[in-house]
Amino acid sequence: MRDIPTLDGFLGPLHEGVWEVTIAKNQVTEPLDPGWERSFLNIPTPGTVASYRKGHYHVHETEHAYNVHLDRYDPKIHPFLHLVDDAPLLLMIADTFVTLVARARKTPEMKTGVLLREQKRAWQIQILVGVALFLTGLWIVFNPLVTFAGMTNILVPAAIMVLGIIISRKGFSGDVTKVVSPGSLFLGISVFCIGIVSFFLPLEFFIQVVLLILSFWAFGSAWVSFSLVAKGKHSVPEGFFRRMFIGMFSLLLALLILLIPDATVTLLMEILGILSLLLGVVLCAGGWRLRAKMNASSSA
């Protein structure tokens, strides 16, 4: 009997100019080998149930297949270059919209009556969370600058503290009982303390920092996109004109952030509010459909 090949055996075309390969799950061994690591930070993609990375390889797992593409930069080695190349801000916004719309149209499938009974209150929780997100979205849409100021004043210091914890964790061995890197431990504690101190810094300082980060992100995406386009179509397997438009709109966004920051922040926050509204609708719709299926199952 012939052995079933691993996923890695199907990835050759990615090194020959193919942007993405799709492999049916029944064609490969299950599960993925230990070299693949679960990735929790990804651009939302319709149909994706999980995401994995292995060096430059990036897998989007769907219900019946694995969609694999080749990242130009390994996020572990070049996190910033990976961000500006693989996850431009505008692409993240657009793909999030598409994914939410796709999920809103999907009806949840419940396989057994036992599963329905186990999720007796799931639809109620889903609708409550959906309503909360919907109301949050309304607040953001009508108060974009106030929300941005509040988020910046809290999230930036909190993010610095979390970064400090992550760096400190690298200073310990796997069981957190032995220090293996005093330098990482000291640096992590220092960053954590900076996060605490930053809660007392002026709000205007954080706003400028966030705007600077967003503009660097957008400029970086534009630079990477135009650099690839300049090399010709063979260097852009994901789509020459798609990459060109990403570069153009990323450059436009960066300029808007620098020239009219208040208006740009208002626009971005309103987009965030609309996304929250849409996610709330998706959750409410999913909860209502789940309730209908549970009722249908119990009366059958």
N, C-alpha and C positions, 0 to 999 in steps of 0.2 A: 504493500500500500504506500502510495507516494505521500510524503510529508506535506502538510499545508504550509506554505511559505509565510514568513513574517511580513509585517507591514513594510519594513525597511527594503525588502526585495522589490517593491513596486515603485521606488522613489527615483530610479535612474533618470526618467524623462525630465525631472526638475533641473538636472544639470545639463540639459540639452536645449534649454530655451522655453520649456513648457512652464506656464505660471502655476497651475494647480492640477493635481491628479486626484481622482476619486476612486476609492477602492471599496468594494462591497464588503461588509463584515464577514460574510460567509466565505470570502476568499483568503482570509488571513487567520492567524492564530489569535486566540483570545485568552487572557487579556493582552494588552501591549506589554512588551518586555520592560524590565526595570529601568532601562535608560530613558524612558519617556516620563517626564514629570508633569503633574497637573498644573495648569496655568489658570489663575483666577482673575487676572486682569487682561481683558481682551476687548476689542471692538465688538459690540453686539452684532451677531449674525443670525439671520432667520434660520430656524431649524436646528441650531447648534445646542446640544445637550451637555457637552463638556469640551474642554480644550486642553491640549498637551503640547509640550515642547521638548525637543531633543537637539541641543545645539542650535543650528540655523533652521531646523525643521519645525514647522508649526502645524498641528493637526486640529481641525474642527470636527468633532465627532457628532454625527447626526443619528437618527434612530436606526438607519440601515447601512450607513457607510462612513468612511473616513475621508475627509477632504483635506489634502496636505499641500501646503505651499512652502516655499523656501524664503525665509527672511534674509535680507542682505546683511543684517547685523544681529549678532547674538545678544539678546537683552541682558544677559548676565555679564557680558564683557563690555558692551557699548550701550548702556541703557538710554543715554540721550539720543544717540544716532538712531537707535531702534525706534524711539518715540517719534522723532520727526520724520522718519522714513515710513515706518509701518503704521503709525497711528497719528496722522495729521488731525488737528482739532476739527476742521471742517468735515473730514471723513467720519470721525467719531460721531458728530452730531447727525449727519445724514444717515449713517447706518443704524443709529439708535432709533431714529424715526421709522425707518423701513422695518426694523425688527419688531418694534412695538405694534405697528399696524398689522404685520403678519400674525403676531400672537393674538391680537384682538379678533382676527377672523377665524382662528383655529378653535375647534370644539374639543374640549378635553375628552379623552377616551378612557372609560372605566371598564376594566376587564371582568371583574367578578363582583357579586353581591357582598362578599366578605370585605373587599377593598372599600366598597361604598360605605359599609357600616363602620369601618375603621376611621373613615373621614367624615363622620357624622356632623362635626362642627367646623370642618375645614372651610366650607363655603361661607360660613358666617365670619370667620377670621379674615378670609380673603376679601370679602366685601368691606369689612371695617377698615382694613389696611388701605383698600382702594379709595374709600371715601376720605381717609386721612390724607393720602397723597393728592387727591383731587383738590381738597381744601388748601393744602400747602401750595400746590401749583397756582391756585387763584391768588393767594397772598403774594407769591413771588411776582406774578404778572402785574399786579396792581401796585406793588412796592418793590421794584427791582433794585434801586440803589440802596434802600434801607436794608434789604435782605443781603445784598453783596457786602455791605459794611459789617453787618452782624456775623455773617459767615467768615469773613476775612479775619475779624478780630478773635474768633474762637478756633476756626479750623487750622489756620497757619501755625499758631503756637502748639496746638495739639499734634499736628503733623510733625513738627520738630521734635516733640517729646517722643512720639512713636518711633521716629528715626533713631533717636538716641537709644531706645530700648532694643531695637533691631541690631544696632552696632554693638551694644554691650553684650547681647546674646552670642555674638560671634566670638567673644572672648572666653566663653566657657566650652567645655567638652559637651558631648551629647547628653550626659545625665545632669548637667548644671551643678556639678559638685567640684569641678576642678578647673582652675583658670589656665587656659592654654594660650591666651594672647592678652597680656596685661595692657598692651597698647590699645587694642580694640576696646577693652573694658574701660580704660581711662577716657578714650575719645567718646565712647557712648555716654558715659556719665556726664561728660562736659556738654555734649549736645543736648542731653536731657535737661540739664540746668539752664542752658540757653533758652530752651523751650519754656521753662517756668518763668524766667526773667522777661521773655517776650510778651507775656500776658499784660505787662505793665507799660509796654512801649506805645507810642501814639498810633492811633488807627490809621492816620495818613501814611505812616511809614509802611505798614503792611499792604495798604492799597497799592502803593507804588511798587512794592516788591511783586505782588501778584500780577500787576499789569506788565511789569518787566519780564516776568516768566512767560506770560501768555504771548508777548511780542517775540521773545526769543524762540518760543515753540513754533509760532507761525512763520517767522523768518527762516528758521531751520528747515521746516517742511518745504518752503518755497525754494530754498537753495538746493536741497537734495533733489527735488522734483526737476528743476531746471537743469541740474547737472546730468541727470539720467536722460532727459529728453535730448540734450545736446549731443549725447553719444549715439543717438539713432534708435530706431524701433527695436532692434535686437537687444538693447539694454533694458527695455521696458516690457517684459512679457505680460504684465498685468494689464496693459493697454496704454498705447502711446498718448492718445488724446485725453484719456482719463487722467493720466499723470500730469499732462500739460495744464489741464483745467485746475487740478489740485494745487499746482504751483502758482497759477495766476491768482486764484481766490485766497490762497494762504498769504501771498504777498499783499494783496488788498487788505486782508484782515489785519496784518501786522501794521500797515500804514495807518489804518483807521484807529488802532489802539494807541498809536503814538500821537496822531494828529487830533482826534476827537475822542479822548478816553471815556468821558462821561456817556456820550451817546452809544459808543461801542459796548461798554459795560452794561448799559440798559438793554441793548439788543440781546447780548449773550444771556443775561439773566432772564429776560422774557422767553428766550428759547428754552432755558432750563425749566422755567415755569410751565411752558407748554408740554415739555417732555414729562414733567411730573403729572400734569393733567391727563395726558394720554395714558401713562402707566396706571394711574388710578382707574381710568375707564377700562383698561385691559383686565385689571384684577377684579373689578366689579362684574364685568361681563363673564369672566371665567368662573367666578364664584356663583353667579346666577345659573350658568349652564350646569355647573356641578350639582347645584341644588335640584335642578330639573331632572337630571339623570338619576340622582338619588331617589327622588320621588317616584320616577318611572320604575326604578328597580324594586322599590318596596311594594308598589302596587301590582307588580307582575306576578 
